[in-house]
């Protein structure tokens, strides 16, 4: 009985959860620093009241001799946390001894990797599970309002101003790529970052992101005169993706990046939980293997603190900004510099990238919340929570509805790319919570009693909940957002063809590799027209695997080719591309496309250090490349995954390829011949 009473006390009194702003901003700060010592006091009380249950020697008998003193201490803690099922009915000493030790080593590992240990993990879980079972409203006491942020339209004066300001600040920037996911949801067996962004360039997501960073780095070196300047990249992996990601980097020579500027951080998993008492679970059919699950991409903040990387970037490298981005949204390369400019201009400590959002759209929305005590926070609210929250608020009785003037909800859609001011961020993640953002549970209940689960659950955390952590450590942090057009900044590859087709049928973006590739081509077509006056014909929509996409003309510009709209305007003029054509440009060394007409396929490459290439007065006409259903010429079983997940493949019939392989200044004229410029002699 005493153990039950104390467990209830822990669940209701000790541990804080998400969504309660007074606890974010005040008491939780003090609570975090004293939770461990307080918990030890409770554990001691449990041992005193229930010595038979809390004494591992009595529970394990002669098996206790297998364990170190540290392991016995951990077993005692787990017994006070009602985890005795892990230790009862162990076979006698001499039977499965290595498996017993292996289980204890797993428990030690998760206890050490989670800040505050398993005591804190189980205690948090019990409170969150109790709240979930009771159906509590996480927004009780909060009033929503439209948040304050910046809206940018591509190419207008404000956009160009912010883009230029962002480029000035880019030398003080670091990147964090969240890459913990496999491609299973896409129907792909490998890691997502190795997938080709598009079939025209065949460049993987990771290689494209590396080219983007290298392009920015070179502009920053040129601007500062510091040719040793590096823009660092951290990649957060999971247990599933860590080894393949490292192998991909090695096989591709780190994609042209220096080894010293790339850090790979693997996130830990957390124990799975079987019921509302947060009992830890072992794998089905193997009582000696602990069941663990991903903790969520919110782990990235703790990892940057634990590894010392946030402090290193700030104190040793002099970085001021960190950009967090997802693994398969290729359009994000268009968003960073204007977003960075906004952060500099508005002095944001955290800036979320947003897109216009239709009311009811299945996407989180950035919302300003004000508590009854006057405290405020700007935070992501999930779409299924936003509408009922608004309906309960005077002035928003209609719920989440579109503004008749704009056609969009006044609450912008969060696409989960974050830009933070590093001095503020480093302080926040160095506080008592050690970068652990507030967690949540999402149990799937077996029945209406809400006491048992269909499958084990766990604590989870989200990267975008960083404002909650900031509110505890730095209540005055300036949190805002930047909204840019969806066609320009957001088209993730996350769904398999069947899910993409279903989304398209429902009137939503397919969110598939096919639609993402088509949107890359489409965005560049629009950008070329707006920034350079290029004449790019509209292609014809096709349907592949049930998904409507416009793939031609397929225009792919390497992000290193031009990092700003003004640079693109300087490099490209008089460009004409027919509706059946493909144009691929790779490398910052391509310094000019002047009066070029493409009717077919043209590939232009210049990535060699010390080389430049100008193409001028060139007219290209050939058979070109053709997108066809993936099954053409092959049995359905033999179709490669990269084609199957799109529903099509690219037949490369004929193309003109211009590639510079040696240093020097090169030019291609109307004859299509690559010639080295002859320097004038005095």
Residue pairs with C-beta under 8 A, 6 or more apart in sequence:
2 46
2 49
2 50
3 46
3 49
3 50
3 53
3 80
3 82
6 42
6 45
6 46
6 49
7 81
7 82
7 126
7 277
9 42
10 39
10 42
10 123
10 126
10 127
11 123
11 126
11 127
11 130
12 127
12 130
14 31
14 35
14 38
14 39
14 42
14 123
14 127
15 35
15 120
15 123
15 124
15 126
15 127
16 23
16 27
16 28
16 31
16 124
16 127
16 438
17 23
17 124
17 127
17 128
17 131
17 438
17 439
17 440
18 138
18 438
18 439
18 440
18 465
18 468
19 138
19 139
19 438
20 138
21 141
21 142
21 369
21 371
21 373
21 375
21 376
21 377
21 471
22 371
22 373
22 375
23 31
24 375
24 377
24 438
24 468
24 471
24 472
25 375
25 377
25 471
25 472
25 475
28 472
29 431
29 432
29 472
29 473
32 431
32 432
32 433
32 472
33 432
35 116
35 120
36 116
36 117
36 119
36 120
39 119
39 120
39 123
42 80
43 76
43 77
43 80
43 119
46 54
46 80
47 54
47 55
47 76
47 80
50 80
51 58
52 58
53 59
53 79
53 80
53 84
54 76
54 79
54 80
55 76
55 79
56 64
56 67
56 72
56 75
56 76
56 79
56 87
57 64
57 72
59 75
59 79
59 84
59 87
59 88
60 67
60 75
60 87
60 90
61 90
61 92
61 93
62 92
62 93
63 90
63 92
63 93
63 100
64 72
65 93
66 93
66 97
66 100
66 101
67 75
67 101
67 104
70 108
71 104
71 108
74 104
74 107
74 108
74 111
74 118
75 87
75 104
77 117
77 118
77 119
78 84
78 86
78 87
78 107
78 118
78 280
79 87
81 118
81 119
81 122
81 278
82 277
82 279
83 122
83 279
83 280
85 279
86 103
86 107
86 280
86 282
90 100
96 288
99 288
100 288
102 288
102 289
103 282
103 287
103 288
103 289
103 290
106 289
106 290
107 118
107 280
107 290
110 118
110 121
110 268
110 269
110 270
110 271
110 290
110 292
111 117
111 118
113 268
114 120
114 121
114 268
114 270
115 302
115 433
115 434
115 436
118 271
118 280
121 270
121 271
121 278
121 459
122 278
122 280
124 439
124 459
125 273
125 278
125 441
125 458
125 459
126 276
126 277
126 278
128 439
128 440
128 441
128 459
129 273
129 276
129 278
129 441
129 443
129 457
130 276
131 138
132 441
132 443
132 450
133 276
133 450
133 451
135 450
138 385
139 369
139 381
139 385
139 389
141 371
141 372
142 369
142 370
142 371
142 372
142 389
143 369
143 370
143 371
143 372
143 393
144 367
144 368
144 369
144 381
144 386
144 389
144 390
144 393
144 396
145 367
145 368
145 369
145 370
146 368
146 410
146 411
147 366
147 367
147 368
147 378
147 411
147 412
147 480
147 481
148 368
148 378
148 480
149 354
149 366
149 412
149 480
149 481
149 482
149 483
150 162
150 342
150 346
150 480
150 481
150 482
150 483
151 482
151 483
151 484
152 158
152 159
152 162
152 338
152 342
152 482
152 483
152 484
153 159
153 484
153 485
154 334
154 484
154 485
154 488
154 526
154 527
154 530
154 565
155 530
155 531
155 565
159 338
159 565
160 565
160 566
161 341
162 337
162 338
162 339
162 340
162 341
162 342
162 345
163 337
163 338
163 341
163 564
163 565
163 566
164 341
164 564
164 566
165 340
165 341
165 344
165 345
166 336
166 337
166 338
166 339
166 340
166 341
166 342
166 344
167 219
167 223
167 337
167 341
167 563
167 564
168 223
168 344
169 320
169 321
169 340
169 341
169 344
170 216
170 219
170 220
170 231
170 337
170 340
171 220
171 223
171 224
171 226
171 229
171 231
172 318
172 319
172 320
172 321
173 216
173 231
173 319
173 320
173 321
173 322
173 323
173 340
174 231
174 232
174 233
174 234
174 313
174 317
174 319
174 321
174 322
174 323
174 422
175 209
175 213
175 231
175 232
175 233
175 234
175 322
175 323
175 325
176 233
176 234
176 235
176 236
176 300
176 304
176 322
176 323
176 324
176 325
177 193
177 206
177 209
177 233
177 234
177 235
177 236
177 325
177 327
178 236
178 297
178 300
178 324
178 325
178 326
178 327
178 463
179 191
179 192
179 193
179 206
179 235
179 236
179 237
179 241
179 245
179 327
180 236
180 237
180 238
180 240
180 241
180 267
180 294
180 297
181 191
181 192
181 238
181 240
181 241
181 327
182 188
182 189
182 190
182 191
182 192
182 240
182 241
183 189
183 190
183 191
183 192
183 195
183 645
185 494
185 495
185 496
185 499
186 192
186 195
186 493
186 494
186 495
186 496
186 512
186 513
186 645
187 496
187 497
187 641
187 644
187 645
188 195
188 641
188 642
188 645
189 641
190 244
190 641
191 240
191 241
191 244
191 245
191 248
192 205
192 327
192 328
192 493
193 204
193 205
193 206
193 209
193 241
193 245
193 248
193 327
193 328
194 204
194 205
194 206
194 244
194 248
195 204
195 205
195 328
195 493
195 513
195 642
195 645
196 202
196 203
196 204
196 205
196 642
197 203
197 204
197 205
197 208
197 330
197 516
197 517
197 520
198 330
198 517
198 520
198 521
198 554
198 556
199 517
199 627
199 642
199 646
199 649
199 650
200 521
200 554
200 556
200 582
200 584
200 625
200 650
201 208
201 556
201 558
201 584
201 586
203 211
203 558
203 586
204 248
205 327
205 328
205 330
206 245
206 248
206 249
206 252
206 255
207 252
207 255
208 330
208 333
208 558
208 559
209 233
209 325
209 333
210 233
210 254
210 255
210 256
210 257
211 255
211 256
211 558
211 559
211 560
211 586
212 333
212 559
212 560
213 231
213 233
213 257
214 256
214 257
214 560
214 588
215 558
215 559
215 560
215 561
215 563
215 588
216 231
216 563
217 229
217 230
217 231
218 560
218 588
219 563
220 226
220 229
220 231
221 227
221 229
230 258
230 260
230 261
230 317
231 261
232 261
232 262
232 263
232 313
232 317
232 319
233 257
233 261
233 262
233 263
234 262
234 263
234 264
234 265
234 304
234 309
235 245
235 262
235 263
235 264
235 265
236 265
236 266
236 267
236 297
236 299
236 300
236 303
237 245
237 246
237 264
237 265
237 266
237 267
238 266
238 267
238 269
238 294
239 266
239 269
242 264
242 266
245 264
246 264
249 255
249 262
249 264
254 262
263 307
263 309
265 300
265 303
265 304
265 307
265 309
267 294
267 295
267 299
267 300
267 303
268 295
268 299
269 292
269 293
269 294
269 295
270 292
270 293
270 294
270 295
270 458
270 459
271 280
271 281
271 290
271 291
271 292
271 293
271 458
272 280
272 281
272 291
272 292
272 293
272 456
272 457
272 458
273 279
273 280
273 281
273 456
273 457
273 458
273 459
274 280
274 281
274 453
274 456
275 451
275 452
275 453
276 451
280 290
280 291
281 290
281 291
281 456
282 288
282 289
282 290
282 291
283 289
283 290
283 291
291 456
292 458
293 456
293 458
294 460
295 458
295 459
295 460
295 461
296 460
296 461
296 462
296 463
297 461
297 462
297 463
298 436
298 437
298 439
298 460
298 461
298 462
298 463
298 465
298 466
299 461
300 324
300 463
301 429
301 435
301 436
301 437
301 463
301 466
301 469
302 429
302 434
302 435
302 436
303 309
303 435
304 310
304 322
304 429
304 435
305 311
305 429
305 430
305 434
305 435
306 434
306 435
310 322
310 422
310 425
310 426
310 429
310 430
311 426
311 430
313 319
313 322
313 422
314 320
314 422
314 423
314 426
319 422
320 421
320 422
320 423
321 340
321 343
321 419
321 420
321 421
321 422
322 419
322 420
322 422
322 425
323 336
323 340
323 417
323 418
323 419
324 417
324 418
324 419
324 420
324 463
325 332
325 417
326 332
326 416
326 417
326 492
328 492
328 493
328 494
328 516
329 415
329 417
329 490
329 491
329 492
329 493
329 516
330 491
330 493
330 516
330 520
331 488
331 489
331 490
331 491
331 519
331 520
331 523
332 353
332 417
332 489
332 490
333 559
334 484
334 488
334 489
334 523
334 527
335 353
335 417
335 482
335 484
335 488
335 489
336 419
337 563
337 564
338 482
338 484
339 351
339 353
339 419
339 482
339 484
340 419
342 348
342 351
342 480
342 482
343 351
343 419
343 421
343 482
346 478
346 480
347 421
347 478
348 419
348 421
348 478
348 479
348 480
349 420
349 421
349 424
349 425
349 470
349 474
349 477
349 478
349 479
350 418
350 419
350 420
350 421
350 424
350 425
350 466
350 467
350 470
350 477
350 478
350 479
350 480
351 418
351 419
351 420
351 479
351 480
351 481
351 482
352 366
352 380
352 414
352 416
352 417
352 418
352 464
352 480
352 481
352 482
353 414
353 415
353 416
353 417
353 418
353 419
353 481
353 482
353 484
353 489
353 490
354 366
354 412
354 413
354 414
354 415
354 481
354 482
354 483
354 484
355 412
355 413
355 415
355 483
355 484
355 485
355 486
355 489
355 490
356 406
356 408
356 412
356 413
356 483
356 485
356 486
357 363
357 365
357 408
357 409
357 411
357 412
357 413
358 402
358 407
358 408
358 409
359 399
359 400
359 401
359 402
359 408
359 409
360 383
360 387
360 400
361 383
361 409
361 413
361 508
362 383
362 508
363 383
363 413
363 414
363 415
364 380
364 381
364 382
364 383
364 413
364 414
364 416
364 464
365 380
365 381
365 383
365 386
365 400
365 409
365 411
365 412
365 413
365 414
366 378
366 379
366 380
366 381
366 411
366 412
366 414
366 481
367 378
367 379
367 380
367 381
367 386
367 389
367 411
368 376
368 377
368 378
369 376
369 377
369 378
369 379
369 381
370 376
375 471
375 475
377 467
377 468
377 471
377 479
378 467
378 479
378 480
378 481
379 464
379 465
379 467
379 468
379 479
380 414
380 416
380 462
380 464
380 465
381 389
381 411
383 400
386 400
386 411
387 399
387 400
388 399
390 396
390 398
390 399
390 400
391 397
391 398
391 399
400 409
400 411
401 409
402 408
402 409
403 409
403 410
412 481
412 483
414 464
414 481
415 489
415 490
416 463
416 464
418 463
418 464
418 466
420 466
424 470
424 474
424 477
427 473
427 474
428 435
428 466
428 469
428 470
428 473
428 474
428 477
429 435
429 469
431 469
431 472
431 473
433 469
433 472
433 473
435 469
436 461
436 469
437 461
437 462
437 463
437 465
437 466
437 468
437 469
438 461
438 465
438 468
438 469
439 459
439 460
439 461
440 459
440 460
440 461
440 462
441 457
441 458
441 459
441 460
442 457
442 460
443 453
443 457
444 453
444 454
444 455
444 457
445 451
445 452
445 453
445 454
446 452
446 453
446 454
467 477
467 479
470 477
470 479
471 477
487 519
487 522
487 523
487 526
488 523
488 526
488 527
491 509
491 511
491 515
491 516
491 519
491 520
491 523
492 511
492 516
493 511
493 512
493 513
493 515
493 516
493 517
494 511
494 512
495 503
495 510
495 511
495 512
496 512
496 645
497 512
497 514
497 544
497 545
497 546
497 547
497 644
497 645
497 646
497 647
498 545
498 546
499 510
499 511
499 512
500 510
500 511
500 512
500 514
500 515
500 545
500 546
500 547
501 510
501 545
501 546
501 547
503 509
503 510
503 511
504 510
504 515
504 546
504 547
504 548
505 546
509 515
510 547
510 549
512 547
512 645
512 646
513 645
513 646
514 544
514 545
514 547
514 549
514 645
514 646
514 647
514 648
515 547
515 549
517 549
517 551
517 646
518 549
518 550
518 551
520 556
521 550
521 551
521 552
521 553
521 554
521 555
521 556
522 550
524 555
524 556
524 557
525 536
525 553
525 555
525 577
527 565
527 568
528 534
528 536
528 555
528 557
528 568
528 572
528 575
528 577
529 535
529 536
530 565
531 565
531 566
531 568
531 569
531 572
532 568
532 569
532 572
532 573
532 575
533 573
534 572
534 575
534 576
534 577
535 575
535 576
535 577
536 553
536 555
536 575
536 576
536 577
537 553
537 577
537 578
537 579
538 550
538 579
539 550
539 551
539 552
539 553
539 579
539 580
540 550
540 552
540 579
541 548
541 549
541 550
542 548
542 549
542 550
542 551
542 627
542 648
543 549
544 627
544 629
544 630
544 646
544 647
544 648
545 630
545 646
545 647
545 648
546 647
547 647
551 627
551 648
552 579
552 580
552 581
552 582
552 627
553 577
553 578
553 579
553 580
553 581
553 582
553 583
553 598
554 581
554 582
554 583
554 584
554 625
554 627
555 577
555 582
555 583
555 584
556 583
556 584
556 585
557 568
557 585
558 585
558 586
558 587
558 588
560 586
560 587
560 588
560 607
561 568
561 571
561 585
561 586
561 587
561 588
561 590
562 568
562 570
562 571
562 572
571 590
571 591
571 592
571 593
572 592
572 593
572 594
573 593
573 594
573 595
574 594
574 595
574 596
575 593
575 595
575 596
575 597
575 598
576 596
576 597
576 598
577 583
577 597
577 598
578 598
578 599
580 599
580 600
580 624
581 598
581 599
581 600
581 601
581 602
581 624
582 598
582 600
582 601
582 602
582 624
582 625
582 655
583 598
583 601
583 602
583 604
584 602
584 603
584 604
585 593
585 604
585 605
586 603
586 604
586 605
586 606
586 607
587 605
587 606
587 607
587 608
587 613
587 660
588 606
588 607
589 606
589 607
589 608
589 611
589 612
589 613
589 660
590 604
590 605
590 606
590 612
590 613
590 615
591 612
591 613
591 614
592 613
592 614
592 615
592 616
593 604
593 615
593 616
594 614
594 615
594 616
594 617
595 616
595 617
595 618
596 602
596 615
596 616
596 617
596 618
596 619
596 620
597 618
597 619
597 620
598 620
599 619
599 620
599 621
599 622
599 624
600 620
600 621
600 622
600 623
600 624
600 654
600 655
600 656
601 620
601 622
601 623
601 624
601 625
601 652
601 653
601 654
601 655
601 656
602 620
602 655
602 656
602 658
603 655
603 656
603 657
603 658
603 659
604 613
604 615
604 658
604 659
605 657
605 658
605 659
605 660
606 612
606 613
606 659
606 660
606 666
608 660
608 661
608 662
608 663
609 663
610 663
610 664
611 660
611 662
611 663
611 664
611 665
611 666
612 664
612 665
612 666
613 658
613 660
613 666
613 667
613 668
614 665
614 666
614 667
614 668
615 658
615 667
615 668
616 667
616 668
616 669
617 669
617 670
618 668
618 669
618 670
618 672
619 670
620 656
620 672
622 653
622 654
622 655
622 656
623 653
623 654
624 653
624 654
624 655
625 650
625 651
625 652
625 653
625 655
626 650
626 651
626 653
627 648
627 649
627 650
627 651
628 648
628 649
628 651
629 647
629 648
629 649
630 639
630 643
630 644
630 646
630 647
630 648
630 649
631 639
632 649
632 651
639 649
640 649
643 649
656 672
658 668
658 672
658 674
660 666
660 674
664 676
664 677
665 676
665 677
666 674
666 675
666 676
666 677
667 674
667 675
667 676
667 677
668 674
668 675
669 675
